[in-house]
Amino acid sequence: MNGNLIPNAIFLTHLSATLYMTGLAWFVQHVHYPLLARVGRSQFPRYEEDHIARVTPIVGPVMGIELATAVAIIAMPPVGMPVAFAWVGLALLVVIWASTALLQVPRHRDLSRGFDPTAHRSLVATNWIRTVAWSLRAALVWTMALSISTA
């Protein structure tokens, strides 16, 4: 059995999760969050409640898989991949998770009480942290993939 099979499978799962989340981050940043301002005040609390209920099962598991595989890659790096890349990737995930917990989740809590233009602007502005961090992660995992493929 190829001793690199498990690390490669973990990496491919990680690559998939990161690219999925990067695409989703850009969609949210440019389409979904800006359109929150057009829902209307009377419908907004229900819309925000539905948003959370529908987004969480789509985002939560993939973020968990991305984090778990990031840690696993550090423990079992594929042949040819510098482990420093994995540590940088994990650091970017810490930024993403911290931004989510400390900035975006509180803005969604604010918005769950009703549309607030200040909370909405803050949500859109601070979400750039996640969008940029996931974009950097996407570039990083492609670099990791190239280093693995040339090993």
C-alpha positions as CSV (number, residue, x, y, z in Angstrom):
1,M,0.0,0.0,0.0
2,N,1.2,3.5,-0.8
3,G,2.3,5.2,2.4
4,N,1.2,8.5,1.0
5,L,-2.4,7.4,0.3
6,I,-4.0,8.6,3.5
7,P,-2.1,11.9,3.6
8,N,-3.0,12.5,0.0
9,A,-6.7,11.7,0.6
10,I,-6.8,14.0,3.6
11,F,-5.2,16.7,1.5
12,L,-7.7,16.3,-1.4
13,T,-10.5,16.6,1.1
14,H,-8.9,19.7,2.5
15,L,-8.4,21.2,-1.0
16,S,-12.0,20.5,-1.8
17,A,-13.3,22.1,1.4
18,T,-11.1,25.2,1.0
19,L,-12.1,25.8,-2.6
20,Y,-15.8,25.3,-1.7
21,M,-15.5,27.8,1.1
22,T,-13.6,30.3,-1.0
23,G,-16.2,30.2,-3.7
24,L,-19.0,30.5,-1.1
25,A,-17.1,33.5,0.6
26,W,-17.0,35.4,-2.7
27,F,-20.7,34.7,-3.4
28,V,-21.7,35.8,0.1
29,Q,-19.5,38.9,-0.1
30,H,-20.7,40.1,-3.5
31,V,-24.2,38.8,-3.7
32,H,-25.8,37.6,-0.5
33,Y,-24.7,40.1,2.1
34,P,-25.3,43.2,-0.1
35,L,-28.8,42.0,-0.9
36,L,-29.7,41.9,2.7
37,A,-30.4,45.6,2.5
38,R,-33.2,44.9,0.0
39,V,-35.2,42.5,2.0
40,G,-37.4,45.1,3.7
41,R,-37.7,46.0,7.3
42,S,-41.0,44.1,8.1
43,Q,-39.7,40.8,6.6
44,F,-36.2,41.1,7.8
45,P,-36.3,39.3,11.2
46,R,-37.9,36.3,9.6
47,Y,-35.5,36.4,6.6
48,E,-32.5,36.6,9.0
49,E,-33.8,33.6,11.0
50,D,-34.3,31.6,7.8
51,H,-30.8,32.7,6.6
52,I,-29.2,31.3,9.7
53,A,-31.2,28.1,9.7
54,R,-30.4,27.4,6.0
55,V,-26.7,28.6,5.9
56,T,-25.5,26.8,9.0
57,P,-25.9,23.2,7.8
58,I,-24.2,24.2,4.5
59,V,-21.3,26.1,6.0
60,G,-20.7,24.5,9.4
61,P,-19.8,21.0,8.4
62,V,-17.5,22.1,5.6
63,M,-15.7,24.6,7.9
64,G,-15.3,21.7,10.4
65,I,-13.9,19.4,7.7
66,E,-11.5,22.1,6.6
67,L,-10.3,22.7,10.1
68,A,-10.0,19.0,10.9
69,T,-8.1,18.2,7.7
70,A,-5.8,21.3,8.2
71,V,-4.7,19.8,11.6
72,A,-4.4,16.3,10.1
73,I,-2.1,17.7,7.3
74,I,0.2,19.1,9.9
75,A,0.3,15.7,11.7
76,M,0.6,13.7,8.4
77,P,1.9,16.0,5.6
78,P,1.9,14.5,2.1
79,V,5.3,13.8,0.6
80,G,6.7,16.9,-1.0
81,M,4.6,19.4,0.8
82,P,6.5,21.7,3.1
83,V,4.9,21.5,6.6
84,A,5.3,25.3,6.9
85,F,2.5,25.7,4.2
86,A,0.2,23.7,6.5
87,W,1.0,25.9,9.5
88,V,0.3,29.1,7.4
89,G,-3.0,27.5,6.3
90,L,-4.0,26.8,9.8
91,A,-3.1,30.3,10.9
92,L,-5.4,31.7,8.2
93,L,-8.1,29.4,9.5
94,V,-7.7,30.8,13.0
95,V,-8.2,34.3,11.4
96,I,-11.4,33.0,9.7
97,W,-12.8,31.3,12.7
98,A,-12.0,34.3,15.0
99,S,-13.5,36.7,12.5
100,T,-16.6,34.6,12.3
101,A,-17.0,34.3,16.1
102,L,-16.0,37.8,17.0
103,L,-17.4,39.9,14.1
104,Q,-19.9,38.2,11.8
105,V,-21.9,36.2,14.3
106,P,-22.5,39.2,16.5
107,R,-23.6,41.3,13.5
108,H,-26.0,38.5,12.6
109,R,-27.3,38.6,16.2
110,D,-27.8,42.3,15.8
111,L,-29.6,41.8,12.5
112,S,-31.9,39.1,14.0
113,R,-33.6,41.8,16.0
114,G,-34.4,43.7,12.8
115,F,-32.5,45.4,9.9
116,D,-30.0,47.9,11.1
117,P,-28.0,49.7,8.4
118,T,-25.0,50.1,10.7
119,A,-24.9,46.4,11.6
120,H,-25.3,45.5,7.9
121,R,-22.5,47.8,6.8
122,S,-20.3,46.3,9.5
123,L,-21.2,42.8,8.4
124,V,-20.3,43.5,4.8
125,A,-17.1,45.3,5.7
126,T,-15.8,42.8,8.2
127,N,-16.6,39.9,6.0
128,W,-13.8,41.0,3.8
129,I,-11.5,39.5,6.4
130,R,-12.9,36.0,5.7
131,T,-13.1,36.5,2.0
132,V,-9.5,37.6,1.7
133,A,-8.3,34.9,4.2
134,W,-10.1,32.2,2.2
135,S,-8.7,33.5,-1.0
136,L,-5.2,33.3,0.4
137,R,-6.0,29.8,1.5
138,A,-7.1,28.9,-2.0
139,A,-3.8,30.1,-3.4
140,L,-2.0,28.3,-0.7
141,V,-3.7,24.9,-1.2
142,W,-3.0,25.1,-4.9
143,T,0.6,25.8,-4.1
144,M,0.5,22.8,-1.8
145,A,-1.0,20.7,-4.5
146,L,1.7,21.7,-6.9
147,S,4.4,20.9,-4.4
148,I,2.9,17.4,-3.8
149,S,2.5,16.7,-7.6
150,T,6.1,17.5,-8.3
151,A,7.5,15.4,-5.4
